[in-house]
C-alpha cells in the first residue's frame, strides 16, 4: 500500500477539476477548506480505498441455512 501511495503522490491520479470538486464537497460536508495538496492526497486515498473494496469477493449465500 505504501508503494501505491508514493506512486499516487508523483502521478496525481485525479484530474484537477475532480480535485476542485472534492474540495467543494469536503467543505460542504466537514466545514473545512482544504488546499490542493491536501485535497489531492485525501481524494486519491479515497479512490485507493474504493479500489481495495472492489477486490473483496461478495459473501457466499448458503440456501440451506435459515436465518
Secondary structure, DSSP 8 states (H G I E B T S, - for coil): -HHHHHHHHHS--S-HHHHHHHHHHHHHHHS----HHHHHHHHHHHHHHHHHHHHS------TT---
